[in-house]
């Protein structure tokens, strides 16, 4: 019996060693996604593995997929409680915390997730966002890809949404749809397919990145490819945990964080957007994809100007932050 117990214990320790390589510091990273999902397989896992590879004997990342240990709605609390050391979430899931960073969610600002993510990181580095990053240390920031409009039927005119009931994923998108003449619906994204299929919703205001995981091409046929509001994502640690790490561990983490990591995260989302659109077009079934003309884009932008004014009015240092974000985007567009 004793030999069996020793064998069981030895097996347990061996399994643990495989999961978390010996290192000065092991950090648990809860992705909140399935292991085979694109964000994990194509960005988060390789990113975490690169830290483990470069940090041999210094730091290792213990990746935990799924929602058992943390999910998008509780990742912030799990990190603060040190249940996990690295988390991933959309900042709008931490109610009222990241109001300044919401500048990156406004419509028609960034041309891509890559550019928006770089600009947002530079804004963070400038110190203008310090008040809301008082408890966390971001490792990468992502201005997610902007939403378009995807419907089960055609619009009579792109000049007005004509009361179309559209599922939205954020307040900025809800406000945008209202200003464009639609009716926003707050329905969980996992229920989008059924809601559109049953006619509860006419469609959704989401990015092309939603098409692969939610199979939206099966229930939508009319698409307006535009740049409505989006969300901000963050991979982060608690400031307390990060500050308590040794200089050697910090050096490895810093080498895989910051602007370069944010650029990479943004590039991942841009490719997901491109792939989602191309896969939808490649289906070959009857559908319409509307690319707004420059005049139509200007008209939509003008209709959504109140969103910027409202954001500036209710956000501390709103005007200064919006101007600084625009300035960073302008630099990036010229290659700076």
Buried (B, 14 or more C-beta within 10 A) or exposed (E): EEEEEEEEEEEEEEEEEEEBBEBBBBBBBBBBBBEEBBBBBEBBBEBBEBBBBBBEEBBBBBBBBBBEBBBBBBBBEBBBEEBBBBBBBBBBBBEEBBBBBBBBBBBBBBBBBBBBBBBBBBBBEEEBBEEBBEBBBBBBBBBBBBBBBBBBEEBEEBEEBEEBBBBBBBBBBBBBBBBBBBBBBEBEBEEBBEBBEEEEBBBBBBBBBBBBBBEBBBBBBBBBBBBBBBBBBBBBBBBEBBEEBEEEBBBBBEBBBBBEBBBBBBBBBBBBBBBBBEEBEEEEEEBEBBEBEEEBBEBBBEBBEEBBEEBBEEBEBBEEBBEBBBEBBEBBEEEE
